[in-house]
Amino acid sequence: MTLARRTVVALVVAALLLGGTVYAVNPANPEDECIATSSFIANIIAGFPELAMTAEQVQALRDAGYGWGEIVIACSIAVNSGQTLDGVLVLATDGAGWGEIAKQLGVPTRAFGQYVREIIGRGGARVRARHGRKELDDAAAMDMARDRFGLEDDDVRAVAAMGLDAQDILCAVSLAAGAGEAARVRLALELRVKEQTWLRIAEAVGVGRDGILEKGVAVRNRVEFRNALKEEIKAQVRTHKEAHKEKGKPEDPGKGKGSGDGASGDGAGDPSGQGRPQGNGRGGGGGR
């Protein structure tokens, strides 16, 4: 049995003995979970090539109880400290917070993406913390969307204003990468706003789970793809805003009708709930 497998087994046993929760696929929405899983795995593999991780190794960490945000943090610490990933995880089983582990190994906060860094900076992100788990996963998704795909904060916030969260955004751009065609992101976003499941969206875009993991990893680093993706997202945001403006316009008084549906707001809230400190890091799959 390899050290990685021994570590995973130890984590599962420790979680059970300490009364922790071993997280698995969300049975409430497996269609969404399988695509989200593939998106995170593909981005983690692509973001930390130094660790030469396989999809099975990333999934094993997930099965052992680690959230996506925690896996991203552990990988960031390993890459920036020169420590092995197994070594970082062994320290984590002692109950220390990720910020404490980073400090112990001499890893500066700039080694993480800005959204993950914000959580660590205020003392969060402890091992298998029940509170704030989604917040940390969302932060990792935000950093991946920004750093791995070159998206700008304004674009990400504008997409969030369409009614999508950080993990939705990551799934949409990952499916476009899996399809090898930036234009597919518009269809993915449009269908998600209409509350379609990610599995059905993947089928519509023409990408299976293998496509996200294999083709997606290869294409996302291409400059032309990243630039085209940003333009497609800007175009989709403009289309969405124009549609809402048209819907909100009052009808022509000369036609004898009253007002229309009312204006729709297009706020640009931060989908991660975090502040926006500046700087690039290796969290969320690596800095630019």
C-alpha positions as CSV (number, residue, x, y, z in Angstrom):
1,M,0.0,0.0,0.0
2,T,1.4,3.4,-1.0
3,L,1.8,6.3,1.4
4,A,-1.0,8.1,-0.3
5,R,-3.4,5.2,0.2
6,R,-2.3,4.8,3.8
7,T,-2.9,8.5,4.4
8,V,-6.4,8.3,2.9
9,V,-7.3,5.2,5.0
10,A,-6.0,7.0,8.1
11,L,-8.0,10.1,7.4
12,V,-11.2,8.1,7.0
13,V,-10.6,6.2,10.3
14,A,-9.7,9.4,12.1
15,A,-12.8,11.2,10.9
16,L,-15.0,8.4,12.1
17,L,-13.3,8.1,15.5
18,L,-13.5,11.8,16.1
19,G,-17.1,12.0,15.2
20,G,-16.4,13.8,11.9
21,T,-18.3,13.5,8.7
22,V,-17.0,11.6,5.7
23,Y,-18.4,13.5,2.8
24,A,-19.5,11.8,-0.4
25,V,-21.6,12.5,-3.5
26,N,-24.6,14.6,-2.6
27,P,-27.6,12.2,-3.1
28,A,-30.0,15.1,-3.3
29,N,-28.6,16.2,-6.7
30,P,-26.2,13.6,-8.2
31,E,-26.6,15.0,-11.7
32,D,-25.1,18.3,-10.5
33,E,-22.5,16.6,-8.2
34,C,-20.9,14.4,-10.9
35,I,-20.2,17.4,-13.1
36,A,-19.0,19.6,-10.3
37,T,-16.7,16.8,-9.2
38,S,-15.2,16.4,-12.7
39,S,-14.8,20.2,-12.9
40,F,-12.9,20.5,-9.6
41,I,-10.7,17.4,-10.3
42,A,-9.7,18.6,-13.8
43,N,-8.8,22.0,-12.4
44,I,-6.8,20.7,-9.5
45,I,-4.8,18.3,-11.8
46,A,-4.1,21.2,-14.2
47,G,-3.4,23.7,-11.5
48,F,-0.8,21.7,-9.7
49,P,1.2,19.8,-12.3
50,E,4.2,19.5,-9.9
51,L,2.1,17.0,-7.8
52,A,1.4,14.8,-10.9
53,M,-2.0,13.8,-9.4
54,T,-4.4,11.5,-11.0
55,A,-8.2,11.8,-10.9
56,E,-8.4,8.7,-8.7
57,Q,-6.0,10.3,-6.1
58,V,-8.0,13.5,-6.0
59,Q,-11.3,11.6,-5.6
60,A,-9.7,9.5,-2.8
61,L,-9.0,12.7,-0.9
62,R,-12.6,13.8,-1.4
63,D,-13.9,10.4,-0.3
64,A,-11.7,10.7,2.8
65,G,-13.6,13.8,3.9
66,Y,-11.8,16.7,2.4
67,G,-13.8,19.5,0.8
68,W,-12.7,20.9,-2.6
69,G,-11.4,24.1,-0.9
70,E,-9.3,22.1,1.5
71,I,-7.8,20.0,-1.2
72,V,-6.8,23.1,-3.1
73,I,-5.3,24.6,0.0
74,A,-3.3,21.4,0.8
75,C,-2.0,21.3,-2.8
76,S,-1.0,25.0,-2.6
77,I,0.9,24.4,0.6
78,A,2.6,21.3,-0.8
79,V,3.8,23.1,-4.0
80,N,4.9,26.2,-2.2
81,S,6.6,24.6,0.7
82,G,8.5,21.8,-1.1
83,Q,6.7,19.3,1.3
84,T,4.9,16.3,-0.2
85,L,1.1,16.4,-0.3
86,D,1.1,13.4,2.0
87,G,3.2,15.3,4.5
88,V,0.9,18.2,4.5
89,L,-2.1,16.0,5.0
90,V,-0.4,14.3,8.0
91,L,-0.1,17.7,9.6
92,A,-3.8,18.3,8.9
93,T,-4.9,15.2,10.8
94,D,-3.5,16.7,14.0
95,G,-6.3,19.3,13.9
96,A,-4.3,22.4,12.9
97,G,-6.0,25.0,10.7
98,W,-4.7,25.4,7.2
99,G,-3.4,28.8,8.0
100,E,-1.4,27.4,10.9
101,I,0.0,24.6,8.7
102,A,1.0,27.2,6.0
103,K,2.8,29.3,8.6
104,Q,4.6,26.3,10.1
105,L,5.9,25.3,6.7
106,G,6.9,28.9,5.8
107,V,4.3,29.4,3.1
108,P,3.3,33.0,2.6
109,T,-0.4,34.0,2.2
110,R,0.3,35.2,-1.4
111,A,0.7,31.5,-2.3
112,F,-3.1,31.2,-2.3
113,G,-5.7,32.6,-4.6
114,Q,-7.2,35.9,-3.4
115,Y,-10.6,34.4,-2.3
116,V,-9.1,31.5,-0.4
117,R,-6.5,33.8,1.0
118,E,-9.3,36.0,2.4
119,I,-10.8,33.1,4.4
120,I,-7.4,31.9,5.7
121,G,-6.5,35.5,6.6
122,R,-9.4,35.8,9.0
123,G,-8.6,32.5,10.7
124,G,-11.0,30.2,8.9
125,A,-10.6,27.0,6.9
126,R,-10.0,24.5,9.6
127,V,-9.9,20.8,8.9
128,R,-13.4,19.5,8.0
129,A,-15.0,22.5,9.6
130,R,-18.8,22.1,9.3
131,H,-19.4,25.8,9.2
132,G,-18.2,27.7,6.2
133,R,-17.5,24.6,4.1
134,K,-19.4,25.8,1.1
135,E,-17.9,29.2,1.5
136,L,-14.4,27.7,1.2
137,D,-15.4,25.5,-1.8
138,D,-16.9,28.6,-3.5
139,A,-13.7,30.6,-2.8
140,A,-11.6,27.8,-4.4
141,A,-14.0,27.8,-7.4
142,M,-13.7,31.6,-7.8
143,D,-9.9,31.4,-7.7
144,M,-9.9,28.6,-10.3
145,A,-12.3,30.5,-12.6
146,R,-10.0,33.6,-12.3
147,D,-6.6,32.1,-12.3
148,R,-7.0,29.0,-14.5
149,F,-9.3,30.6,-17.1
150,G,-8.2,34.2,-16.9
151,L,-11.6,35.6,-16.0
152,E,-11.8,39.1,-14.6
153,D,-13.5,39.9,-11.3
154,D,-16.0,42.1,-13.0
155,D,-17.0,39.4,-15.4
156,V,-17.4,36.8,-12.6
157,R,-19.5,39.1,-10.6
158,A,-21.7,39.9,-13.6
159,V,-22.3,36.2,-14.2
160,A,-23.1,35.8,-10.6
161,A,-25.7,38.6,-11.0
162,M,-27.5,36.3,-13.5
163,G,-28.4,34.1,-10.6
164,L,-25.4,31.7,-10.6
165,D,-22.9,30.9,-7.8
166,A,-19.2,30.3,-8.0
167,Q,-19.4,26.6,-8.6
168,D,-21.9,27.1,-11.4
169,I,-19.4,29.5,-13.1
170,L,-16.6,26.9,-12.7
171,C,-18.7,24.2,-14.2
172,A,-19.7,26.4,-17.2
173,V,-16.2,27.3,-18.1
174,S,-14.9,23.7,-17.5
175,L,-17.6,22.4,-19.9
176,A,-16.5,24.9,-22.5
177,A,-12.9,23.7,-22.1
178,G,-14.0,20.1,-22.3
179,A,-15.8,20.9,-25.6
180,G,-12.7,22.7,-26.8
181,E,-14.9,25.6,-27.9
182,A,-15.2,28.8,-25.9
183,A,-18.6,29.7,-27.5
184,R,-20.2,26.7,-25.7
185,V,-20.0,28.6,-22.4
186,R,-22.9,30.8,-23.5
187,L,-25.2,27.8,-23.9
188,A,-24.0,26.4,-20.6
189,L,-24.8,29.6,-18.8
190,E,-28.1,30.1,-20.5
191,L,-29.3,26.7,-19.6
192,R,-28.2,26.9,-16.0
193,V,-30.0,30.2,-15.6
194,K,-33.1,28.2,-16.7
195,E,-32.3,25.8,-13.8
196,Q,-31.2,22.8,-16.0
197,T,-29.1,20.2,-14.2
198,W,-25.4,20.2,-15.1
199,L,-25.6,16.7,-16.4
200,R,-28.2,17.7,-18.9
201,I,-26.2,20.9,-19.8
202,A,-23.1,18.7,-20.4
203,E,-25.1,16.6,-22.8
204,A,-26.4,19.7,-24.6
205,V,-22.8,21.1,-24.9
206,G,-21.6,17.7,-26.0
207,V,-19.2,16.9,-23.2
208,G,-19.2,13.9,-20.9
209,R,-17.3,13.6,-17.6
210,D,-14.2,12.2,-19.5
211,G,-14.3,15.2,-21.7
212,I,-13.9,17.5,-18.7
213,L,-11.1,15.5,-17.2
214,E,-9.2,14.8,-20.4
215,K,-9.8,17.4,-23.1
216,G,-10.5,20.2,-20.5
217,V,-7.1,19.9,-18.9
218,A,-5.3,20.2,-22.2
219,V,-7.2,23.2,-23.7
220,R,-7.7,25.6,-20.7
221,N,-4.1,26.9,-20.8
222,R,-4.2,28.1,-24.4
223,V,-4.1,31.8,-24.6
224,E,-6.5,32.0,-27.6
225,F,-9.1,29.8,-25.7
226,R,-8.9,32.0,-22.6
227,N,-9.3,35.2,-24.6
228,A,-12.2,33.8,-26.5
229,L,-13.8,32.6,-23.3
230,K,-13.7,36.0,-21.8
231,E,-15.3,37.6,-24.8
232,E,-18.1,34.9,-24.9
233,I,-18.9,35.6,-21.2
234,K,-19.0,39.3,-21.7
235,A,-21.3,38.8,-24.7
236,Q,-23.6,36.5,-22.6
237,V,-23.7,39.0,-19.8
238,R,-24.7,41.8,-22.3
239,T,-27.4,39.6,-23.7
240,H,-28.8,38.8,-20.3
241,K,-28.9,42.4,-19.3
242,E,-30.5,43.5,-22.5
243,A,-33.2,40.8,-22.1
244,H,-34.0,42.1,-18.6
245,K,-34.1,45.7,-19.8
246,E,-36.6,44.7,-22.5
247,K,-38.7,42.8,-20.0
248,G,-38.7,45.7,-17.6
249,K,-39.8,48.3,-20.1
250,P,-43.3,49.7,-19.5
251,E,-45.6,49.2,-22.5
252,D,-46.3,52.1,-24.8
253,P,-49.1,54.2,-23.1
254,G,-50.6,54.9,-26.6
255,K,-51.6,51.2,-26.8
256,G,-54.0,51.6,-24.0
257,K,-52.2,49.2,-21.6
258,G,-50.6,49.7,-18.2
259,S,-47.0,49.3,-17.3
260,G,-45.0,46.2,-18.0
261,D,-43.3,43.6,-15.7
262,G,-41.2,46.1,-13.7
263,A,-37.4,46.6,-13.9
264,S,-35.1,43.7,-13.0
265,G,-32.0,44.4,-11.0
266,D,-28.6,43.3,-12.2
267,G,-26.6,43.7,-9.1
268,A,-22.9,42.7,-9.3
269,G,-22.5,41.0,-5.9
270,D,-19.4,39.0,-5.1
271,P,-20.4,35.3,-5.5
272,S,-17.9,34.1,-3.0
273,G,-19.0,36.6,-0.3
274,Q,-15.4,37.6,0.1
275,G,-13.5,40.8,-0.2
276,R,-11.2,41.5,-3.2
277,P,-7.6,41.8,-2.0
278,Q,-5.1,42.2,-4.8
279,G,-2.4,39.8,-6.0
280,N,-2.1,36.5,-7.7
281,G,-1.5,33.1,-6.0
282,R,-1.3,29.4,-6.5
283,G,-4.6,28.7,-4.8
284,G,-7.5,27.6,-7.0
285,G,-5.2,26.0,-9.4
286,G,-2.3,28.4,-9.7
287,G,-1.6,32.1,-10.3
288,R,-1.4,33.7,-13.6
